Amino acid sequence: MQFSLPTSSILPLLLLSIPMHAHPLNPRMEVSDIYKQTLTKPGCTNIRLEGSTLKALCTAVNPAAEESSLDLNTCFANYAGALTRVSDKQGGYAGSCSACQLSGTKLACECGVGAGGRAKHSEVELDDWETLQVNDAGALQCESTFGVS
C-alpha cells in the first residue's frame, strides 16, 4: 500500500518547516528591508562628525565610494534635553546641545533643558533606517519615511 498526500496538503507542511526568521509569513520581515540602506548597509566608511555635519564615504549603487555629508541640524531638534528626529528639516539641535560626538554610529550630546541652564545627556543611533538613510547615489539623508515600510 502506497501513501501519498495531495499537493495542497504539502505546502502548509513545507511552510511550517522553514525557520521563523526566514518564514515568508513572518510579519517582522518586510520585502523593502532588502532595499533599505543605512550607514553600515551598504557600508559607509570614515564616518565622522564635523560640527553638526555628519560625513562619510558611502558606496552608491555603482561600486565607487562617494564623500557624502549631511547637516544633522536638519534632522534633529532638542526637545526638553532629548535629541528628537524631526521631519520638517527645522531641527536646529546644535543651538542648544553641546559637546556632541560620534561613538561608532551613535550621536551623543549634552542638551540644554529649558532656561535653567541644566544639561541632559542624550544619544541617538544613526544606523537606523527610520532615522537616517543612504540613497542610491550614496548620499546621506534624513527624509521622511512616512508611508514607506
C-alpha positions as CSV (number, residue, x, y, z in Angstrom):
1,M,0.0,0.0,0.0
2,Q,1.4,3.4,-1.0
3,F,0.6,6.5,0.9
4,S,0.6,10.0,-0.7
5,L,-0.6,13.4,0.3
6,P,-2.4,15.7,-2.1
7,T,-0.2,18.6,-3.2
8,S,-2.4,21.1,-1.4
9,S,-1.6,19.4,1.9
10,I,2.2,19.5,1.4
11,L,2.5,23.3,1.1
12,P,1.4,24.1,4.7
13,L,3.8,21.5,6.0
14,L,6.7,23.0,4.0
15,L,5.9,26.5,5.3
16,L,6.0,25.2,8.9
17,S,9.4,23.6,8.3
18,I,11.1,27.0,7.4
19,P,12.8,28.6,10.4
20,M,10.8,31.6,11.8
21,H,13.4,34.2,10.9
22,A,13.1,33.2,7.3
23,H,9.4,32.4,7.3
24,P,7.6,34.2,4.4
25,L,4.7,34.9,6.6
26,N,6.8,36.5,9.4
27,P,5.2,40.0,10.0
28,R,8.6,41.3,11.2
29,M,10.2,40.8,7.8
30,E,9.4,43.2,5.0
31,V,10.4,42.9,1.4
32,S,11.5,46.5,1.5
33,D,14.1,45.6,4.2
34,I,16.3,44.3,1.5
35,Y,16.4,47.7,-0.1
36,K,16.8,49.9,3.0
37,Q,20.3,51.4,3.1
38,T,21.8,52.7,6.3
39,L,25.3,53.8,7.4
40,T,26.5,50.2,7.7
41,K,24.4,48.8,4.9
42,P,25.8,49.2,2.1
43,G,28.9,50.1,4.2
44,C,29.8,53.7,4.7
45,T,33.4,54.2,5.9
46,N,35.3,57.1,7.5
47,I,32.1,58.1,9.4
48,R,32.8,61.3,11.3
49,L,31.1,64.4,12.8
50,E,32.5,67.8,12.0
51,G,30.5,70.4,14.0
52,S,26.9,69.4,13.3
53,T,27.7,67.8,9.9
54,L,27.9,64.1,9.5
55,K,30.4,63.0,6.9
56,A,31.1,59.6,5.4
57,L,32.4,57.7,2.4
58,C,29.4,55.8,1.1
59,T,29.1,53.3,-1.7
60,A,26.3,54.0,-4.1
61,V,24.6,51.6,-6.5
62,N,27.8,51.8,-8.5
63,P,30.8,50.4,-6.7
64,A,32.7,53.8,-6.3
65,A,32.6,55.3,-2.8
66,E,31.4,58.9,-2.7
67,E,32.0,61.5,0.0
68,S,28.7,62.4,1.5
69,S,27.7,65.0,4.1
70,L,24.5,65.9,6.0
71,D,23.9,68.7,8.4
72,L,22.2,66.9,11.3
73,N,20.5,70.2,12.3
74,T,18.0,69.4,9.6
75,C,17.3,66.0,11.2
76,F,17.2,66.6,14.9
77,A,15.8,69.1,17.5
78,N,16.4,69.3,21.2
79,Y,13.1,68.8,23.0
80,A,13.5,69.1,26.7
81,G,17.1,67.8,26.6
82,A,16.4,64.9,24.2
83,L,17.7,64.6,20.6
84,T,14.5,64.1,18.7
85,R,14.1,63.3,15.0
86,V,12.1,65.9,13.0
87,S,10.6,65.5,9.5
88,D,10.3,69.2,8.6
89,K,14.1,69.9,8.3
90,Q,13.8,72.6,11.0
91,G,15.6,70.8,13.9
92,G,18.4,73.1,15.0
93,Y,19.6,70.9,17.8
94,A,23.1,72.4,17.7
95,G,21.8,75.7,19.1
96,S,21.1,74.2,22.5
97,C,23.2,71.0,22.5
98,S,27.0,70.9,23.1
99,A,29.9,68.6,23.4
100,C,28.4,66.4,20.6
101,Q,30.5,63.5,19.5
102,L,30.1,60.4,17.4
103,S,30.8,57.0,19.0
104,G,30.6,54.5,16.2
105,T,27.3,55.4,14.7
106,K,25.7,56.9,17.8
107,L,25.4,60.6,18.2
108,A,25.8,61.8,21.8
109,C,25.3,65.3,23.1
110,E,24.7,67.3,26.3
111,C,21.5,69.2,25.6
112,G,20.0,72.1,27.5
113,V,16.8,71.7,29.4
114,G,14.8,74.9,29.5
115,A,16.2,78.3,30.6
116,G,17.7,76.9,33.8
117,G,20.9,76.1,32.1
118,R,20.9,72.4,33.1
119,A,22.2,69.9,30.5
120,K,21.0,66.4,30.0
121,H,22.9,63.6,28.2
122,S,21.1,62.5,25.1
123,E,22.0,59.8,22.5
124,V,20.5,58.7,19.2
125,E,21.6,55.8,17.0
126,L,22.2,57.0,13.4
127,D,22.5,53.5,11.9
128,D,18.7,53.1,11.8
129,W,16.8,53.4,8.6
130,E,13.9,55.2,10.4
131,T,16.5,57.9,11.4
132,L,18.9,58.2,8.5
133,Q,19.2,56.7,5.1
134,V,21.8,56.3,2.3
135,N,20.1,56.8,-1.1
136,D,21.0,55.1,-4.3
137,A,23.5,57.8,-5.2
138,G,25.4,57.2,-1.9
139,A,24.1,60.5,-0.3
140,L,23.1,60.7,3.4
141,Q,19.6,61.9,4.0
142,C,17.1,62.0,6.8
143,E,14.0,62.3,4.7
144,S,10.6,61.4,6.0
145,T,9.8,57.7,5.8
146,F,6.1,58.3,6.1
147,G,4.2,55.8,4.0
148,V,7.3,53.7,3.5
149,S,7.7,50.4,5.4
